Amino acid sequence: MAKFAKLGMNNKVTDIIEIDDIHATDANNNIDNETGRQWLENLTNYPNWVLCNEKNGANKGSTYDEDQDCFIPVKPYASWTWNTTSKCWEAPISKPDNADYWNEEIQSWV
């Protein structure tokens, strides 16, 4: 089964659906974004679909970044920044081994 994310305003993921691989398989027998997108557009009359895979990590509410070919999750805290290399949100300071969670109010791991 191929997973596709439905993109709304500002490339925000509004839904994720699975379709049979046959509907997303190209002439070379590969799962293909454009093949699946066209099939879904014909089925739903909605054009904005993106193939999800293990590398780009789609979730409902995330935002698709075409340049990075990844889905950026909702920012967990105002102070965190997006790392384009690791493709994840990072706290302003590294998490120590003995910390359980981030406290945004005091800007520290506790």
C-alpha positions as CSV (number, residue, x, y, z in Angstrom):
1,M,0.0,0.0,0.0
2,A,1.3,3.4,-1.0
3,K,0.6,6.3,1.4
4,F,-0.2,9.8,0.2
5,A,-0.6,13.0,2.1
6,K,-3.3,15.5,1.1
7,L,-1.9,19.0,1.2
8,G,-4.0,22.0,2.1
9,M,-3.2,25.7,2.5
10,N,0.6,26.4,2.9
11,N,1.3,22.7,2.2
12,K,-0.2,21.6,5.5
13,V,-1.1,17.9,5.7
14,T,-4.9,17.6,6.1
15,D,-5.2,13.9,5.6
16,I,-3.2,10.7,4.8
17,I,-4.6,7.9,2.8
18,E,-3.3,4.5,1.6
19,I,-4.0,3.3,-2.0
20,D,-3.2,0.0,-3.7
21,D,0.4,0.1,-5.1
22,I,-1.0,-0.6,-8.6
23,H,-2.5,2.9,-8.6
24,A,0.9,4.5,-7.9
25,T,3.1,2.2,-10.0
26,D,4.8,3.7,-13.1
27,A,5.7,2.0,-16.4
28,N,9.0,0.8,-14.8
29,N,7.1,-0.9,-12.0
30,N,8.2,1.6,-9.4
31,I,6.0,3.4,-6.8
32,D,6.0,7.0,-8.2
33,N,4.7,10.2,-6.7
34,E,3.3,11.6,-10.0
35,T,1.5,8.4,-11.0
36,G,-0.2,8.2,-7.6
37,R,-0.9,11.9,-7.5
38,Q,-2.6,11.8,-10.9
39,W,-4.7,8.8,-10.0
40,L,-5.8,10.5,-6.7
41,E,-6.6,13.7,-8.5
42,N,-8.8,11.8,-11.0
43,L,-10.5,10.0,-8.1
44,T,-11.0,12.9,-5.8
45,N,-10.9,16.0,-8.1
46,Y,-8.2,17.4,-5.7
47,P,-4.7,18.0,-7.1
48,N,-2.4,18.3,-4.1
49,W,-1.1,14.9,-3.0
50,V,2.4,13.8,-2.1
51,L,3.8,10.3,-1.7
52,C,4.9,9.5,1.9
53,N,7.9,7.3,2.6
54,E,10.2,6.3,5.4
55,K,12.5,9.2,4.6
56,N,10.0,12.1,4.5
57,G,7.8,11.3,7.6
58,A,4.3,12.6,7.0
59,N,1.8,13.2,9.8
60,K,-1.5,15.0,9.9
61,G,-0.8,18.6,10.8
62,S,2.8,18.6,9.5
63,T,3.9,20.8,6.6
64,Y,5.4,19.5,3.4
65,D,8.7,21.2,2.4
66,E,9.3,20.5,-1.3
67,D,12.9,21.7,-1.2
68,Q,13.8,19.2,1.5
69,D,11.3,16.6,0.4
70,C,10.2,16.1,3.9
71,F,7.2,16.8,6.2
72,I,8.0,19.2,9.0
73,P,6.1,18.3,12.2
74,V,4.4,20.9,14.2
75,K,7.0,23.0,16.2
76,P,7.0,21.6,19.7
77,Y,8.2,24.7,21.5
78,A,8.7,28.4,20.4
79,S,12.4,28.3,21.3
80,W,13.2,25.2,19.1
81,T,14.7,25.5,15.6
82,W,14.4,23.2,12.6
83,N,17.6,21.4,11.7
84,T,17.6,21.0,7.9
85,T,20.4,18.3,8.0
86,S,18.8,16.0,10.6
87,K,15.3,17.1,9.6
88,C,14.1,17.5,13.1
89,W,13.3,20.1,15.7
90,E,16.1,20.9,18.2
91,A,16.1,22.5,21.6
92,P,18.3,25.5,22.2
93,I,20.5,23.3,24.4
94,S,21.4,19.6,24.0
95,K,19.4,17.1,26.1
96,P,21.5,15.7,29.0
97,D,21.2,12.0,29.8
98,N,19.4,12.5,33.0
99,A,16.7,14.8,31.6
100,D,13.1,13.7,31.0
101,Y,11.5,16.6,29.2
102,W,11.9,20.2,28.0
103,N,10.5,23.1,30.2
104,E,9.9,26.0,27.8
105,E,9.3,28.4,30.7
106,I,12.7,28.1,32.1
107,Q,14.4,27.1,28.8
108,S,15.9,24.0,30.2
109,W,15.8,20.2,30.3
110,V,14.4,18.8,33.6
